[in-house]
């Protein structure tokens, strides 16, 4: 699985990149068919310091997206990963139902 991490308008620390990488890799326990993943980290406003994490997964011809906002990048990543988990579970259930 290819994981691409992009930080808009700032340089992300290695610990932040490692957290995003490990969070995305943990999604493989829900579904093995993840082809690619992209994580985009950005600020909404510098003064309010609202951090945004946007995750896009490529799964067998379909894109799953989740966006989360919070005051910390790690919290934003974790919230977005939870959203993607539920989308992956729904996708996997629909795929399983089609096969039956």
C-alpha positions in Angstrom: 0.0 0.0 0.0 1.3 3.4 -0.9 0.9 6.1 1.8 1.5 9.7 0.8 1.6 12.3 3.5 1.3 16.0 2.6 1.6 19.0 4.9 0.2 22.2 3.5 1.9 25.4 4.4 4.2 23.9 7.1 6.7 21.1 7.5 5.4 18.1 9.5 7.6 16.6 12.2 8.8 13.0 11.8 6.7 11.9 14.8 3.5 13.3 13.2 4.3 11.5 9.9 5.0 8.2 11.8 1.7 8.5 13.6 -0.2 9.1 10.4 1.7 6.2 8.7 1.0 3.7 11.5 -2.7 4.8 11.8 -3.2 4.2 8.1 -1.4 0.8 8.2 -3.6 -0.2 11.1 -6.6 0.0 8.7 -5.4 -3.1 6.9 -6.8 -5.2 9.7 -10.3 -4.1 8.6 -9.8 -4.6 4.9 -6.8 -5.9 2.9 -7.7 -4.5 -0.4 -6.5 -0.9 0.3 -4.4 0.1 -2.7 -3.3 3.7 -1.8 -3.7 6.2 1.0 -3.2 9.9 1.1 -3.1 12.0 4.2 -3.3 15.8 3.9 -2.5 18.0 7.0 -3.4 21.7 7.0 -4.4 24.7 9.1 -7.7 26.3 8.7 -6.6 29.6 10.4 -3.3 30.2 12.0 -4.8 32.4 14.8 -7.4 29.9 15.9 -5.0 27.0 15.2 -7.7 24.6 13.9 -5.9 21.6 12.5 -7.4 19.6 9.6 -6.6 16.0 8.7 -8.0 14.7 5.4 -7.6 11.0 4.5 -8.3 9.5 1.1 -8.2 5.7 0.5 -8.2 4.0 -2.8 -10.0 0.7 -2.6 -10.6 -1.4 -5.8 -11.9 1.4 -8.0 -13.5 3.4 -5.2 -12.3 6.4 -3.1 -13.2 6.7 0.6 -12.7 10.1 2.2 -12.8 11.4 5.7 -12.0 14.9 7.1 -11.6 15.8 10.7 -10.9 19.1 12.5 -9.5 19.7 16.0 -7.0 21.7 18.0 -4.3 19.0 17.5 -3.1 17.1 14.4 -2.9 13.8 16.2 -6.5 14.1 17.4 -7.6 15.1 13.9 -5.8 12.1 12.4 -7.4 9.7 15.0 -10.9 11.1 14.3 -10.4 10.8 10.6 -9.1 7.2 10.9 -12.2 6.3 13.0 -14.4 7.7 10.2 -12.5 5.8 7.5 -12.8 2.6 9.6 -16.6 2.8 9.6 -16.6 3.4 5.8 -14.3 0.4 5.3 -16.6 -1.8 7.3 -19.6 -0.7 5.3 -17.7 -1.2 2.0 -16.6 -4.7 3.1 -20.1 -5.6 4.1 -21.6 -4.4 0.8 -18.9 -6.3 -1.1 -19.6 -9.5 0.9 -23.4 -9.2 0.4 -22.9 -8.8 -3.4 -20.9 -12.1 -3.5 -23.7 -14.0 -1.7 
